[in-house]
Amino acid sequence: MNSNMRANRAAINKFRKELKAMFGDISKIDVKCLNKAVNIGLTVAKRNTKARTGFMRRSWVITPTTKTARGIEKGIVNTAYYAPYVNYGHRIVTSDGRTVGWVPGQFMLEKAVHKVDKTLEQEFRKEVERVNRRHDK
């Protein structure tokens, strides 16, 4: 885990504690912020997916929101069988099995996850400000 993710997680946890102090159940706010952030991440993933036929771009989907021991989770997945090769890169292999090159990855998923992290922090900050205004703080 890199330090940026730790900082984001710490900021989000701080916002969650502030929200929880103002009113009991913040799960609705969690779901609202997560849904918005993941939807934006899906847009980023699709935008960064190069399209020859459009199949891979259309194959990006969002998993349902699930409640876990750590909170709530929602994911972005590409159902095209070749998506990992395009995302992470792959070898170029001749018919006799020799590796003759490398195709660099496009890293669409990583770009989307980065955008989701940034958006989550912004959305939680907006919610804290909205609740503060509502509770005259």
N, C-alpha and C positions, 0 to 999 in steps of 0.2 A: 504494500500500500504506500503510495507516495505521500509526501507531506501536504500537497494541495488537497488531496482527498481527506486527509486528517483534519486540516483546517476547515474545510467545508463541513465535514461531519460535526466538528466541534461547534461551529457557528449555528448549524441547524439544530443541534441538541440544545444550545442556549436559547434559541428562539422557541423551541418546543416547551422548555421549562417555563419561559415567560408566559406563553399562551396557557399552559396548564395552570399556572398560578391564577390567571384571570378567570378561567372557567374550566370546569371538570373535564369533559370528554372532548379531546381535540382530534379524535379520529376522523371526523368529517373534514376538518381543515387539512389533515394529512392527506386524505384521499383527493381532495380538491387540488391541492398543490402538486401532488404526485401526478395526477392525471394530466394537468396542464403541462407540466415539465416533460413528461414522457411523450405527449402529443407533439410538442415542439421538437423533441429529439427524433421522433419518427419522420417529421418533415425534413430535418437535417440529413438523416440517413438516406432518405429517398432522393433528396437534391444532390447528394454527393455520390450517388450510384450512377455510373455511366450506363447508358442504355443503348444497346444495339437493337435488341428486339423489345425491350421493356419488361421482359419476364422477371428479371431479378429485382428491378425497381418495384414492380407490383407485388413481389413476394415478401416485402417487409410487413410484419404484423406486430401488434401489441398483445402481450399476454394479459389475462385477466388479473385484476388486483386481488392479492391474497394476503390474509393476515397471518403473520408468523410470530414466533417468540420474540424476534428482534423488532417488530413493528409491522409495516405493510410493505409489500413488494409488487412490482410490476415490471415487465421486461419488454425489450425490443428484440425481435427475432427475424431472421430471414430464412424462409422455408426452401429456397432454391438450393439444391444439393451442392452446387458449386460455389455458393456464397463464401465459405471460409477461404477458398483458394483465391478468390478475387480480393477479399478483405485483407488477408495476411500475406499474400504473395505465394508463388509456387515455382517449382523447378520446370524447366523445359527439357523433356526427355525424348531422345530419338527412339525409333522403333526397335533398335537393338539394346535399349536400356541405358545408353550413355546420357549423362547430364550435360547439356550444351549451353545452358543459360539459366537465368532467373528472371521472373516477372515480379517486379515490386508490388507490394500490396497497396490497396487504395485506402484502407483504414476508415471506411465509412462508419462502422459501428463505434469505433473509438471517438470519432468526431461527434457523433450523436450523444454518447455518454458524457463527454465533456460539456456539451450544451445542456444536457439534462441537469448536471451538477450545478452549473451556473444559474440555470433557471429556477431550480429548487430553492437555492439560497435567496434569490430575488423575490420569489413568491412567498416564502416564509416571512421575509422582512416586510413585505406589503401587508400580510395578514397581521403581523404583530402591530404595525402602525395602525391598521384599521381597528383592531381590538383596543388599542390604547386610546384612540379617539373616541370609541364608543364608551369606554370606561373612564373618560376624562383624565388621562395620564399624560 
